[in-house]
Amino acid sequence: MAVLKVRTLPAPVLRQKAKRVTTINGSLQKLIDDMIDTMHAVHGVGLAAPQIGVSLRIAVIEIPEREVITLINPEVIRRRGERVVEEACLSVPGYYGEIKRSEVVKVKAQNRRGKEFRLTGEELLAQALEHETDHLNGVLYIDHVETPDKLWKITSQDNQTFEHPII
Ligand code: NI
């Protein structure tokens, strides 16, 4: 178990397009375990490998009341609807913003054993699936904030609320 340092802006790795995973071996399993430990330690809803300095297409997501989801080489294959959400990111500490996300997001990915699966998410899961696949393409939620007045500083009182989950 290891809690890794979360990279924050302006770390260049956050802006790179991450590489596809081609080999699933023991060191990759350890990396995934460390990502899950780190996500728990920082109370994030999700974490993408570039956020711990590894430019590979891996993300982990944990929605309350659900098991951890590991996504290797995830691709969004369908989006439906649009909704306005508030969102924050571990790599952009101290801020949250209002953006538009899809209502329903379907991805295909490999699990940590390399088996392909498809997953459809709504609400927070849909938001996290888009947020994490964005990370793997070097995109941050702040890129979706339409005007500067829709980006706010987090105060200690409203930190960690469901209204602007830290993904
Ligand atoms: Ni993030």
Backbone and ligand atoms as CSV (ligand in chain L), in Angstrom:
chain,resi,resn,atom,element,x,y,z
A,1,MET,N,N,0.837,-1.194,0.000
A,1,MET,CA,C,0.000,0.000,0.000
A,1,MET,C,C,0.868,1.238,0.000
A,2,ALA,N,N,0.489,2.155,-0.840
A,2,ALA,CA,C,1.239,3.421,-0.882
A,2,ALA,C,C,0.315,4.539,-1.324
A,3,VAL,N,N,0.406,5.626,-0.608
A,3,VAL,CA,C,-0.323,6.824,-1.014
A,3,VAL,C,C,0.659,7.705,-1.782
A,4,LEU,N,N,0.315,7.991,-3.007
A,4,LEU,CA,C,1.225,8.722,-3.883
A,4,LEU,C,C,0.872,10.205,-3.896
A,5,LYS,N,N,1.835,10.986,-4.338
A,5,LYS,CA,C,1.627,12.436,-4.394
A,5,LYS,C,C,0.736,12.773,-5.588
A,6,VAL,N,N,-0.294,13.545,-5.340
A,6,VAL,CA,C,-1.184,13.966,-6.427
A,6,VAL,C,C,-0.591,15.207,-7.090
A,7,ARG,N,N,-0.405,15.097,-8.395
A,7,ARG,CA,C,0.143,16.227,-9.149
A,7,ARG,C,C,-0.940,17.285,-9.354
A,8,THR,N,N,-0.532,18.521,-9.248
A,8,THR,CA,C,-1.478,19.613,-9.444
A,8,THR,C,C,-0.951,20.534,-10.541
A,9,LEU,N,N,-1.841,21.357,-11.059
A,9,LEU,CA,C,-1.417,22.328,-12.065
A,9,LEU,C,C,-0.272,23.167,-11.521
A,10,PRO,N,N,0.734,23.506,-12.296
A,10,PRO,CA,C,0.847,23.314,-13.753
A,10,PRO,C,C,1.683,22.100,-14.159
A,11,ALA,N,N,1.599,20.977,-13.473
A,11,ALA,CA,C,2.391,19.791,-13.827
A,11,ALA,C,C,2.105,19.387,-15.286
A,12,PRO,N,N,3.138,19.323,-16.126
A,12,PRO,CA,C,2.922,19.029,-17.555
A,12,PRO,C,C,2.222,17.693,-17.799
A,13,VAL,N,N,2.432,16.708,-16.921
A,13,VAL,CA,C,1.827,15.382,-17.134
A,13,VAL,C,C,0.299,15.469,-17.204
A,14,LEU,N,N,-0.269,16.471,-16.556
A,14,LEU,CA,C,-1.729,16.627,-16.552
A,14,LEU,C,C,-2.260,17.051,-17.921
A,15,ARG,N,N,-1.365,17.587,-18.742
A,15,ARG,CA,C,-1.783,18.086,-20.059
A,15,ARG,C,C,-1.378,17.173,-21.207
A,16,GLN,N,N,-0.772,16.032,-20.861
A,16,GLN,CA,C,-0.359,15.093,-21.909
A,16,GLN,C,C,-1.481,14.094,-22.187
A,17,LYS,N,N,-1.495,13.618,-23.437
A,17,LYS,CA,C,-2.388,12.502,-23.769
A,17,LYS,C,C,-1.696,11.232,-23.283
A,18,ALA,N,N,-2.363,10.528,-22.387
A,18,ALA,CA,C,-1.735,9.351,-21.782
A,18,ALA,C,C,-1.691,8.192,-22.774
A,19,LYS,N,N,-0.696,7.323,-22.574
A,19,LYS,CA,C,-0.500,6.183,-23.486
A,19,LYS,C,C,-1.393,5.000,-23.100
A,20,ARG,N,N,-1.763,4.239,-24.120
A,20,ARG,CA,C,-2.548,3.023,-23.879
A,20,ARG,C,C,-1.733,2.010,-23.092
A,21,VAL,N,N,-2.411,1.279,-22.244
A,21,VAL,CA,C,-1.784,0.177,-21.516
A,21,VAL,C,C,-1.775,-1.039,-22.431
A,22,THR,N,N,-0.602,-1.640,-22.604
A,22,THR,CA,C,-0.511,-2.817,-23.472
A,22,THR,C,C,-0.165,-4.077,-22.684
A,23,THR,N,N,0.418,-3.915,-21.505
A,23,THR,CA,C,0.822,-5.077,-20.710
A,23,THR,C,C,0.219,-4.973,-19.322
A,24,ILE,N,N,-0.492,-6.003,-18.931
A,24,ILE,CA,C,-1.072,-6.016,-17.586
A,24,ILE,C,C,-0.262,-7.006,-16.759
A,25,ASN,N,N,0.581,-6.467,-15.884
A,25,ASN,CA,C,1.475,-7.328,-15.102
A,25,ASN,C,C,1.431,-6.906,-13.635
A,26,GLY,N,N,2.318,-7.483,-12.846
A,26,GLY,CA,C,2.323,-7.220,-11.407
A,26,GLY,C,C,2.565,-5.765,-11.071
A,27,SER,N,N,3.447,-5.126,-11.804
A,27,SER,CA,C,3.720,-3.729,-11.453
A,27,SER,C,C,2.509,-2.850,-11.771
A,28,LEU,N,N,1.740,-3.248,-12.801
A,28,LEU,CA,C,0.523,-2.487,-13.101
A,28,LEU,C,C,-0.518,-2.689,-11.991
A,29,GLN,N,N,-0.603,-3.917,-11.471
A,29,GLN,CA,C,-1.532,-4.180,-10.362
A,29,GLN,C,C,-1.168,-3.332,-9.140
A,30,LYS,N,N,0.132,-3.227,-8.886
A,30,LYS,CA,C,0.582,-2.419,-7.748
A,30,LYS,C,C,0.240,-0.950,-7.973
A,31,LEU,N,N,0.434,-0.502,-9.212
A,31,LEU,CA,C,0.089,0.884,-9.534
A,31,LEU,C,C,-1.399,1.140,-9.281
A,32,ILE,N,N,-2.245,0.206,-9.722
A,32,ILE,CA,C,-3.688,0.370,-9.525
A,32,ILE,C,C,-4.016,0.388,-8.024
A,33,ASP,N,N,-3.404,-0.527,-7.261
A,33,ASP,CA,C,-3.645,-0.539,-5.802
A,33,ASP,C,C,-3.220,0.789,-5.170
A,34,ASP,N,N,-2.090,1.304,-5.610
A,34,ASP,CA,C,-1.614,2.579,-5.068
A,34,ASP,C,C,-2.553,3.730,-5.461
A,35,MET,N,N,-3.100,3.651,-6.677
A,35,MET,CA,C,-4.053,4.691,-7.092
A,35,MET,C,C,-5.309,4.643,-6.216
A,36,ILE,N,N,-5.772,3.427,-5.909
A,36,ILE,CA,C,-6.965,3.294,-5.061
A,36,ILE,C,C,-6.666,3.820,-3.651
A,37,ASP,N,N,-5.504,3.458,-3.120
A,37,ASP,CA,C,-5.114,3.962,-1.789
A,37,ASP,C,C,-5.048,5.489,-1.782
A,38,THR,N,N,-4.488,6.030,-2.850
A,38,THR,CA,C,-4.348,7.490,-2.931
A,38,THR,C,C,-5.711,8.151,-3.035
A,39,MET,N,N,-6.595,7.573,-3.864
A,39,MET,CA,C,-7.954,8.124,-4.004
A,39,MET,C,C,-8.665,8.143,-2.654
A,40,HIS,N,N,-8.504,7.050,-1.886
A,40,HIS,CA,C,-9.126,7.020,-0.557
A,40,HIS,C,C,-8.515,8.059,0.368
A,41,ALA,N,N,-7.189,8.181,0.338
A,41,ALA,CA,C,-6.495,9.086,1.264
A,41,ALA,C,C,-6.901,10.540,1.044
A,42,VAL,N,N,-7.172,10.884,-0.207
A,42,VAL,CA,C,-7.491,12.286,-0.499
A,42,VAL,C,C,-9.001,12.495,-0.676
A,43,HIS,N,N,-9.791,11.422,-0.420
A,43,HIS,CA,C,-11.253,11.503,-0.483
A,43,HIS,C,C,-11.751,11.958,-1.849
A,44,GLY,N,N,-11.141,11.411,-2.880
A,44,GLY,CA,C,-11.613,11.733,-4.232
A,44,GLY,C,C,-12.640,10.724,-4.692
A,45,VAL,N,N,-13.472,11.150,-5.631
A,45,VAL,CA,C,-14.439,10.242,-6.248
A,45,VAL,C,C,-13.741,9.394,-7.320
A,46,GLY,N,N,-12.638,9.917,-7.833
A,46,GLY,CA,C,-11.896,9.197,-8.855
A,46,GLY,C,C,-10.481,9.719,-8.945
A,47,LEU,N,N,-9.658,8.956,-9.653
A,47,LEU,CA,C,-8.260,9.363,-9.838
A,47,LEU,C,C,-7.767,8.748,-11.143
A,48,ALA,N,N,-7.079,9.543,-11.933
A,48,ALA,CA,C,-6.500,9.054,-13.184
A,48,ALA,C,C,-4.980,8.996,-13.025
A,49,ALA,N,N,-4.362,8.034,-13.722
A,49,ALA,CA,C,-2.919,7.816,-13.539
A,49,ALA,C,C,-2.065,9.081,-13.755
A,50,PRO,N,N,-2.385,9.929,-14.732
A,50,PRO,CA,C,-1.555,11.144,-14.879
A,50,PRO,C,C,-1.521,12.000,-13.608
A,51,GLN,N,N,-2.563,11.875,-12.783
A,51,GLN,CA,C,-2.595,12.668,-11.549
A,51,GLN,C,C,-1.569,12.205,-10.521
A,52,ILE,N,N,-1.051,10.990,-10.696
A,52,ILE,CA,C,0.042,10.568,-9.810
A,52,ILE,C,C,1.343,10.476,-10.623
A,53,GLY,N,N,1.348,11.166,-11.752
A,53,GLY,CA,C,2.584,11.319,-12.517
A,53,GLY,C,C,2.873,10.207,-13.504
A,54,VAL,N,N,1.878,9.355,-13.777
A,54,VAL,CA,C,2.074,8.227,-14.696
A,54,VAL,C,C,1.181,8.441,-15.917
A,55,SER,N,N,1.800,8.613,-17.080
A,55,SER,CA,C,1.025,8.944,-18.271
A,55,SER,C,C,0.535,7.682,-18.971
A,56,LEU,N,N,-0.346,6.972,-18.297
A,56,LEU,CA,C,-0.970,5.752,-18.830
A,56,LEU,C,C,-2.478,5.876,-18.696
A,57,ARG,N,N,-3.207,5.163,-19.604
A,57,ARG,CA,C,-4.659,5.278,-19.640
A,57,ARG,C,C,-5.311,4.347,-18.611
A,58,ILE,N,N,-5.228,4.781,-17.352
A,58,ILE,CA,C,-5.814,4.036,-16.235
A,58,ILE,C,C,-6.539,5.041,-15.343
A,59,ALA,N,N,-7.721,4.655,-14.883
A,59,ALA,CA,C,-8.438,5.486,-13.908
A,59,ALA,C,C,-9.163,4.587,-12.921
A,60,VAL,N,N,-9.352,5.095,-11.730
A,60,VAL,CA,C,-10.167,4.405,-10.730
A,60,VAL,C,C,-11.266,5.377,-10.281
A,61,ILE,N,N,-12.427,4.801,-9.983
A,61,ILE,CA,C,-13.587,5.606,-9.570
A,61,ILE,C,C,-14.232,4.899,-8.392
A,62,GLU,N,N,-14.634,5.668,-7.400
A,62,GLU,CA,C,-15.426,5.081,-6.321
A,62,GLU,C,C,-16.588,5.994,-5.982
A,63,ILE,N,N,-17.762,5.501,-6.318
A,63,ILE,CA,C,-19.005,6.211,-6.043
A,63,ILE,C,C,-19.518,5.681,-4.706
A,64,PRO,N,N,-20.059,6.546,-3.837
A,64,PRO,CA,C,-20.578,6.052,-2.563
A,64,PRO,C,C,-21.503,4.844,-2.752
A,65,GLU,N,N,-21.358,3.861,-1.879
A,65,GLU,CA,C,-22.185,2.646,-1.869
A,65,GLU,C,C,-21.873,1.696,-3.015
A,66,ARG,N,N,-20.812,1.951,-3.756
A,66,ARG,CA,C,-20.469,1.029,-4.852
A,66,ARG,C,C,-19.017,0.599,-4.721
A,67,GLU,N,N,-18.693,-0.521,-5.352
A,67,GLU,CA,C,-17.305,-0.988,-5.332
A,67,GLU,C,C,-16.431,-0.103,-6.214
A,68,VAL,N,N,-15.145,-0.145,-5.967
A,68,VAL,CA,C,-14.195,0.606,-6.795
A,68,VAL,C,C,-14.244,0.066,-8.224
A,69,ILE,N,N,-14.267,0.969,-9.172
A,69,ILE,CA,C,-14.232,0.603,-10.590
A,69,ILE,C,C,-12.845,0.943,-11.129
A,70,THR,N,N,-12.185,-0.032,-11.725
A,70,THR,CA,C,-10.894,0.217,-12.377
A,70,THR,C,C,-11.114,0.206,-13.882
A,71,LEU,N,N,-10.640,1.241,-14.539
A,71,LEU,CA,C,-10.811,1.377,-15.983
A,71,LEU,C,C,-9.435,1.439,-16.635
A,72,ILE,N,N,-9.144,0.470,-17.493
A,72,ILE,CA,C,-7.912,0.489,-18.272
A,72,ILE,C,C,-8.291,0.749,-19.725
A,73,ASN,N,N,-7.606,1.698,-20.342
A,73,ASN,CA,C,-7.887,2.103,-21.728
A,73,ASN,C,C,-9.367,2.441,-21.954
A,74,PRO,N,N,-9.982,3.213,-21.067
A,74,PRO,CA,C,-11.412,3.508,-21.258
A,74,PRO,C,C,-11.660,4.421,-22.463
A,75,GLU,N,N,-12.771,4.153,-23.116
A,75,GLU,CA,C,-13.210,5.009,-24.227
A,75,GLU,C,C,-14.686,5.280,-24.041
A,76,VAL,N,N,-15.067,6.540,-24.162
A,76,VAL,CA,C,-16.492,6.873,-24.136
A,76,VAL,C,C,-17.081,6.455,-25.479
A,77,ILE,N,N,-18.075,5.576,-25.449
A,77,ILE,CA,C,-18.678,5.132,-26.708
A,77,ILE,C,C,-20.078,5.710,-26.910
A,78,ARG,N,N,-20.630,6.318,-25.872
A,78,ARG,CA,C,-21.943,6.941,-26.040
A,78,ARG,C,C,-22.149,7.997,-24.955
A,79,ARG,N,N,-22.733,9.109,-25.367
A,79,ARG,CA,C,-23.137,10.140,-24.396
A,79,ARG,C,C,-24.560,10.525,-24.736
A,80,ARG,N,N,-25.332,10.807,-23.714
A,80,ARG,CA,C,-26.709,11.236,-23.968
A,80,ARG,C,C,-27.085,12.316,-22.966
A,81,GLY,N,N,-27.802,13.319,-23.465
A,81,GLY,CA,C,-28.335,14.361,-22.589
A,81,GLY,C,C,-27.260,15.335,-22.133
A,82,GLU,N,N,-27.721,16.315,-21.403
A,82,GLU,CA,C,-26.803,17.335,-20.902
A,82,GLU,C,C,-27.363,17.864,-19.594
A,83,ARG,N,N,-26.492,18.111,-18.655
A,83,ARG,CA,C,-26.944,18.716,-17.397
A,83,ARG,C,C,-25.837,19.609,-16.868
A,84,VAL,N,N,-26.229,20.562,-16.065
A,84,VAL,CA,C,-25.272,21.490,-15.468
A,84,VAL,C,C,-24.877,20.925,-14.109
A,85,VAL,N,N,-23.572,20.840,-13.872
A,85,VAL,CA,C,-23.074,20.294,-12.604
A,85,VAL,C,C,-22.011,21.225,-12.031
A,86,GLU,N,N,-21.770,21.036,-10.746
A,86,GLU,CA,C,-20.608,21.658,-10.129
A,86,GLU,C,C,-19.578,20.564,-9.931
A,87,GLU,N,N,-18.329,20.929,-10.090
A,87,GLU,CA,C,-17.286,19.912,-10.117
A,87,GLU,C,C,-15.975,20.498,-9.632
A,88,ALA,N,N,-15.172,19.646,-8.998
A,88,ALA,CA,C,-13.834,20.033,-8.573
A,88,ALA,C,C,-12.888,18.897,-8.919
A,89,CYS,N,N,-11.598,19.177,-8.844
A,89,CYS,CA,C,-10.596,18.180,-9.235
A,89,CYS,C,C,-9.430,18.232,-8.259
A,90,LEU,N,N,-8.935,17.052,-7.893
A,90,LEU,CA,C,-7.799,16.967,-6.973
A,90,LEU,C,C,-6.563,17.680,-7.517
A,91,SER,N,N,-6.480,17.799,-8.833
A,91,SER,CA,C,-5.307,18.417,-9.450
A,91,SER,C,C,-5.456,19.917,-9.634
A,92,VAL,N,N,-6.635,20.435,-9.262
A,92,VAL,CA,C,-6.867,21.887,-9.315
A,92,VAL,C,C,-7.366,22.293,-7.926
A,93,PRO,N,N,-6.493,22.189,-6.927
A,93,PRO,CA,C,-6.963,22.358,-5.543
A,93,PRO,C,C,-7.500,23.761,-5.281
A,94,GLY,N,N,-8.526,23.784,-4.439
A,94,GLY,CA,C,-9.017,25.075,-3.965
A,94,GLY,C,C,-10.112,25.702,-4.799
A,95,TYR,N,N,-10.501,25.035,-5.887
A,95,TYR,CA,C,-11.511,25.622,-6.766
A,95,TYR,C,C,-12.597,24.623,-7.120
A,96,TYR,N,N,-13.745,25.139,-7.508
A,96,TYR,CA,C,-14.770,24.321,-8.155
A,96,TYR,C,C,-15.447,25.185,-9.199
A,97,GLY,N,N,-16.093,24.516,-10.123
A,97,GLY,CA,C,-16.696,25.275,-11.216
A,97,GLY,C,C,-17.995,24.670,-11.668
A,98,GLU,N,N,-18.709,25.455,-12.477
A,98,GLU,CA,C,-19.968,24.970,-13.052
A,98,GLU,C,C,-19.721,24.661,-14.530
A,99,ILE,N,N,-20.055,23.444,-14.904
A,99,ILE,CA,C,-19.859,23.014,-16.288
A,99,ILE,C,C,-21.044,22.158,-16.736
A,100,LYS,N,N,-21.029,21.812,-18.013
A,100,LYS,CA,C,-22.052,20.899,-18.536
A,100,LYS,C,C,-21.438,19.520,-18.708
A,101,ARG,N,N,-22.176,18.523,-18.270
A,101,ARG,CA,C,-21.770,17.129,-18.457
A,101,ARG,C,C,-22.946,16.374,-19.051
A,102,SER,N,N,-22.649,15.202,-19.596
A,102,SER,CA,C,-23.711,14.374,-20.166
A,102,SER,C,C,-24.544,13.732,-19.057
A,103,GLU,N,N,-25.808,13.465,-19.362
A,103,GLU,CA,C,-26.657,12.780,-18.372
A,103,GLU,C,C,-26.315,11.303,-18.271
A,104,VAL,N,N,-26.041,10.704,-19.408
A,104,VAL,CA,C,-25.721,9.275,-19.437
A,104,VAL,C,C,-24.436,9.105,-20.251
A,105,VAL,N,N,-23.520,8.336,-19.700
A,105,VAL,CA,C,-22.235,8.099,-20.372
A,105,VAL,C,C,-21.979,6.603,-20.384
A,106,LYS,N,N,-21.655,6.084,-21.563
A,106,LYS,CA,C,-21.311,4.660,-21.669
A,106,LYS,C,C,-19.852,4.557,-22.094
A,107,VAL,N,N,-19.098,3.740,-21.389
A,107,VAL,CA,C,-17.694,3.534,-21.750
A,107,VAL,C,C,-17.447,2.058,-22.018
A,108,LYS,N,N,-16.412,1.822,-22.805
A,108,LYS,CA,C,-15.857,0.465,-22.831
A,108,LYS,C,C,-14.436,0.583,-22.323
A,109,ALA,N,N,-14.004,-0.444,-21.616
A,109,ALA,CA,C,-12.685,-0.409,-20.983
A,109,ALA,C,C,-12.277,-1.843,-20.690
A,110,GLN,N,N,-11.059,-1.983,-20.193
A,110,GLN,CA,C,-10.635,-3.272,-19.667
A,110,GLN,C,C,-10.599,-3.166,-18.151
A,111,ASN,N,N,-10.898,-4.287,-17.493
A,111,ASN,CA,C,-10.769,-4.290,-16.035
A,111,ASN,C,C,-9.311,-4.616,-15.672
A,112,ARG,N,N,-9.035,-4.736,-14.381
A,112,ARG,CA,C,-7.623,-4.888,-13.997
A,112,ARG,C,C,-7.043,-6.249,-14.358
A,113,ARG,N,N,-7.882,-7.160,-14.824
A,113,ARG,CA,C,-7.361,-8.432,-15.342
A,113,ARG,C,C,-7.282,-8.421,-16.869
A,114,GLY,N,N,-7.617,-7.273,-17.455
A,114,GLY,CA,C,-7.508,-7.157,-18.906
A,114,GLY,C,C,-8.770,-7.529,-19.647
A,115,LYS,N,N,-9.817,-7.876,-18.915
A,115,LYS,CA,C,-11.067,-8.277,-19.564
A,115,LYS,C,C,-11.872,-7.042,-19.971
A,116,GLU,N,N,-12.351,-7.045,-21.208
A,116,GLU,CA,C,-13.113,-5.889,-21.674
A,116,GLU,C,C,-14.521,-5.900,-21.077
A,117,PHE,N,N,-14.989,-4.716,-20.708
A,117,PHE,CA,C,-16.361,-4.590,-20.216
A,117,PHE,C,C,-16.923,-3.250,-20.659
A,118,ARG,N,N,-18.221,-3.151,-20.582
A,118,ARG,CA,C,-18.912,-1.904,-20.878
A,118,ARG,C,C,-19.656,-1.465,-19.627
A,119,LEU,N,N,-19.729,-0.178,-19.441
A,119,LEU,CA,C,-20.353,0.350,-18.235
A,119,LEU,C,C,-21.124,1.603,-18.596
A,120,THR,N,N,-22.376,1.664,-18.164
A,120,THR,CA,C,-23.195,2.851,-18.388
A,120,THR,C,C,-23.423,3.533,-17.054
A,121,GLY,N,N,-23.156,4.827,-17.003
A,121,GLY,CA,C,-23.333,5.570,-15.765
A,121,GLY,C,C,-24.264,6.742,-15.941
A,122,GLU,N,N,-24.961,7.063,-14.852
A,122,GLU,CA,C,-25.779,8.279,-14.796
A,122,GLU,C,C,-25.314,9.100,-13.612
A,123,GLU,N,N,-25.758,10.339,-13.553
A,123,GLU,CA,C,-25.481,11.224,-12.431
A,123,GLU,C,C,-23.986,11.260,-12.109
A,124,LEU,N,N,-23.631,11.023,-10.819
A,124,LEU,CA,C,-22.230,11.180,-10.414
A,124,LEU,C,C,-21.310,10.223,-11.168
A,125,LEU,N,N,-21.774,9.022,-11.454
A,125,LEU,CA,C,-20.909,8.084,-12.185
A,125,LEU,C,C,-20.654,8.578,-13.615
A,126,ALA,N,N,-21.688,9.084,-14.268
A,126,ALA,CA,C,-21.502,9.635,-15.616
A,126,ALA,C,C,-20.505,10.790,-15.584
A,127,GLN,N,N,-20.651,11.641,-14.586
A,127,GLN,CA,C,-19.765,12.800,-14.425
A,127,GLN,C,C,-18.316,12.331,-14.223
A,128,ALA,N,N,-18.140,11.319,-13.365
A,128,ALA,CA,C,-16.789,10.820,-13.089
A,128,ALA,C,C,-16.195,10.136,-14.318
A,129,LEU,N,N,-17.016,9.399,-15.061
A,129,LEU,CA,C,-16.501,8.738,-16.266
A,129,LEU,C,C,-16.003,9.776,-17.269
A,130,GLU,N,N,-16.742,10.859,-17.441
A,130,GLU,CA,C,-16.281,11.901,-18.367
A,130,GLU,C,C,-15.055,12.617,-17.819
A,131,HIS,N,N,-15.079,12.904,-16.515
A,131,HIS,CA,C,-13.953,13.616,-15.894
A,131,HIS,C,C,-12.660,12.806,-16.035
A,132,GLU,N,N,-12.740,11.495,-15.733
A,132,GLU,CA,C,-11.517,10.677,-15.765
A,132,GLU,C,C,-11.030,10.426,-17.190
A,133,THR,N,N,-11.947,10.192,-18.126
A,133,THR,CA,C,-11.470,9.999,-19.505
A,133,THR,C,C,-10.901,11.310,-20.044
A,134,ASP,N,N,-11.439,12.434,-19.625
A,134,ASP,CA,C,-10.825,13.726,-19.963
A,134,ASP,C,C,-9.380,13.775,-19.468
A,135,HIS,N,N,-9.159,13.378,-18.202
A,135,HIS,CA,C,-7.796,13.409,-17.652
A,135,HIS,C,C,-6.819,12.651,-18.553
A,136,LEU,N,N,-7.265,11.532,-19.106
A,136,LEU,CA,C,-6.369,10.704,-19.919
A,136,LEU,C,C,-6.051,11.364,-21.253
A,137,ASN,N,N,-6.828,12.389,-21.594
A,137,ASN,CA,C,-6.574,13.152,-22.819
A,137,ASN,C,C,-5.979,14.522,-22.529
A,138,GLY,N,N,-5.554,14.740,-21.296
A,138,GLY,CA,C,-4.934,16.018,-20.939
A,138,GLY,C,C,-5.926,17.148,-20.754
A,139,VAL,N,N,-7.190,16.789,-20.567
A,139,VAL,CA,C,-8.249,17.802,-20.422
A,139,VAL,C,C,-8.677,17.877,-18.961
A,140,LEU,N,N,-8.867,19.097,-18.469
A,140,LEU,CA,C,-9.314,19.308,-17.085
A,140,LEU,C,C,-10.688,19.981,-17.110
A,141,TYR,N,N,-11.434,19.831,-16.007
A,141,TYR,CA,C,-12.789,20.393,-16.008
A,141,TYR,C,C,-12.774,21.898,-16.246
A,142,ILE,N,N,-11.688,22.551,-15.820
A,142,ILE,CA,C,-11.645,24.010,-16.003
A,142,ILE,C,C,-11.683,24.395,-17.484
A,143,ASP,N,N,-11.308,23.451,-18.353
A,143,ASP,CA,C,-11.386,23.717,-19.792
A,143,ASP,C,C,-12.840,23.822,-20.255
A,144,HIS,N,N,-13.751,23.257,-19.478
A,144,HIS,CA,C,-15.170,23.278,-19.840
A,144,HIS,C,C,-15.922,24.439,-19.175
A,145,VAL,N,N,-15.260,25.154,-18.280
A,145,VAL,CA,C,-15.921,26.285,-17.617
A,145,VAL,C,C,-16.051,27.410,-18.642
A,146,GLU,N,N,-17.300,27.823,-18.891
A,146,GLU,CA,C,-17.534,28.717,-20.022
A,146,GLU,C,C,-17.095,30.154,-19.753
A,147,THR,N,N,-17.285,30.617,-18.532
A,147,THR,CA,C,-16.889,31.993,-18.218
A,147,THR,C,C,-16.231,32.017,-16.839
A,148,PRO,N,N,-15.296,32.962,-16.624
A,148,PRO,CA,C,-14.548,32.975,-15.356
A,148,PRO,C,C,-15.442,33.094,-14.123
A,149,ASP,N,N,-16.642,33.670,-14.272
A,149,ASP,CA,C,-17.505,33.819,-13.100
A,149,ASP,C,C,-18.188,32.504,-12.723
A,150,LYS,N,N,-17.878,31.424,-13.463
A,150,LYS,CA,C,-18.409,30.109,-13.086
A,150,LYS,C,C,-17.335,29.218,-12.468
A,151,LEU,N,N,-16.255,29.855,-12.022
A,151,LEU,CA,C,-15.197,29.145,-11.300
A,151,LEU,C,C,-15.044,29.841,-9.954
A,152,TRP,N,N,-15.144,29.046,-8.870
A,152,TRP,CA,C,-15.147,29.652,-7.542
A,152,TRP,C,C,-14.094,29.025,-6.637
A,153,LYS,N,N,-13.697,29.785,-5.632
A,153,LYS,CA,C,-12.809,29.236,-4.609
A,153,LYS,C,C,-13.613,28.395,-3.625
A,154,ILE,N,N,-13.036,27.260,-3.221
A,154,ILE,CA,C,-13.678,26.426,-2.201
A,154,ILE,C,C,-13.335,27.015,-0.837
A,155,THR,N,N,-14.365,27.201,-0.032
A,155,THR,CA,C,-14.091,27.602,1.343
A,155,THR,C,C,-14.140,26.345,2.200
A,156,SER,N,N,-13.566,26.387,3.372
A,156,SER,CA,C,-13.483,25.164,4.175
A,156,SER,C,C,-14.875,24.608,4.479
A,157,GLN,N,N,-15.874,25.478,4.594
A,157,GLN,CA,C,-17.221,25.010,4.936
A,157,GLN,C,C,-17.842,24.173,3.837
A,158,ASP,N,N,-17.611,24.570,2.588
A,158,ASP,CA,C,-18.314,23.832,1.542
A,158,ASP,C,C,-17.405,22.806,0.858
A,159,ASN,N,N,-16.224,22.599,1.403
A,159,ASN,CA,C,-15.342,21.570,0.887
A,159,ASN,C,C,-16.020,20.203,1.017
A,160,GLN,N,N,-15.798,19.358,0.010
A,160,GLN,CA,C,-16.233,17.955,0.102
A,160,GLN,C,C,-17.733,17.761,0.116
A,161,THR,N,N,-18.477,18.654,-0.448
A,161,THR,CA,C,-19.910,18.401,-0.491
A,161,THR,C,C,-20.252,17.689,-1.796
A,162,PHE,N,N,-21.386,17.050,-1.783
A,162,PHE,CA,C,-21.830,16.325,-2.963
A,162,PHE,C,C,-22.113,17.289,-4.119
A,163,GLU,N,N,-22.387,18.528,-3.827
A,163,GLU,CA,C,-22.752,19.491,-4.871
A,163,GLU,C,C,-21.592,19.741,-5.832
A,164,HIS,N,N,-20.379,19.710,-5.312
A,164,HIS,CA,C,-19.236,19.806,-6.240
A,164,HIS,C,C,-18.207,18.751,-5.862
A,165,PRO,N,N,-18.476,17.518,-6.287
A,165,PRO,CA,C,-17.585,16.417,-5.937
A,165,PRO,C,C,-16.182,16.638,-6.476
A,166,ILE,N,N,-15.202,16.211,-5.691
A,166,ILE,CA,C,-13.811,16.339,-6.108
A,166,ILE,C,C,-13.423,15.063,-6.840
A,167,ILE,N,N,-13.288,15.221,-8.153
A,167,ILE,CA,C,-13.037,14.074,-9.005
A,167,ILE,C,C,-11.626,14.173,-9.536
L,1,NI,NI,NI,-9.705,15.346,-11.627
